[in-house]
Amino acid sequence: MSGSERVWTVLSMLEWATDYFKQKDVPDPRLSIEWIVAEALQCKRLDLYLQFERPLSSDELDAIRPLVKRRASLEPLQYILGSTEFINATITVDSNVLIPRIETEQLVDLLLDHFRKRKHEPLNLLDIGTGSGCIPIAIKKENPDWYCAGFDISEKAIERAKKNAGINETDVDFFKADILQINQLPEGLQKEWDIIISNPPYITEPEKAEMHKQVTKHEPHLALFHDDPLKLYSKIIEFAAAQNASLYLECNDKTAPDVLQIASRLFSNSKLFKDLDQNERFVVASPNQEDYLI
């Protein structure tokens, strides 16, 4: 991206950066540069296809260069852009919170589908390990009659979640608390919960070697890794069972059957659901005989 005499167009920048990102092992290289250029030009990504021959000004190049450098270092695109979309919500993200995944969207979709006939009831929902707050915010936007809250062990994550609730104009409460101290929750969380949902840290340290450096270098390890994920799941399951609440869990596909086994001990009905890639991903449990668990 050097050479002051070269005239850079939208297309030449896309082509050059795509090749450059491939050399740096950047995931989705073409999509990455499209989003970066669209951000610099303050336009929609698809609009770039209507202006391939448009020359880039020196100011625009100055805006693009540092973003390209950050992406080449494998910083996630969502952190570079500062936000991502999650179902119906715009969620701001930084290195203090996990980037929302498509699998977590699927978990929320599953819950909303199961409770579609009860969306206007005043139900209480708690998200355990809320991170950016994407789960309860998206649910609250779909079911405004519900009371939704979340907690996380990270103070910075809670700050980010509160900011996201404001951006999305949703009344969601967030608190600092620890899953392992779940029986000593702050006063604001001492309610009777109808639904518990959680995407806790479920990757073990030995599995870190299997992951792309984009994740291990930049996303918060506190939200990803745990020495004993089944211990966390056990605490969440015991809490939900004591509350007589319906339970929705996102799991590592390697340990999802183990999580189901734990849930089956305390819930009369539990079931393992697959994600769109057909991996065993979600454990759903209910104290009642629900149609979707038959």
Secondary structure, 3 states (H helix, E strand, C coil): CCCCCCCCEHHHHHHHHHHHHHHCCCCCHHHHHHHHHHHHHCCCHHHHHHCCCCECCHHHHHHHHHHHHHHHCCCCHHHHHCEEEECCEEEECCCCCCCCCHHHHHHHHHHHHHCHHHCCCCCEEEEECCCCCHHHHHHHHHCCCCEEEEEECCHHHHHHHHHHHHHCCCCEEEEECCHHHHHHCCHHHCCCCCEEEECCCCECHHHHHHCCHHHHHHCCHHHHECCCHHHHHHHHHHHHHHHCCEEEEECCCCCHHHHHHHHHHHCCEEEEEECCCCCEEEEEEECCCCHHHC
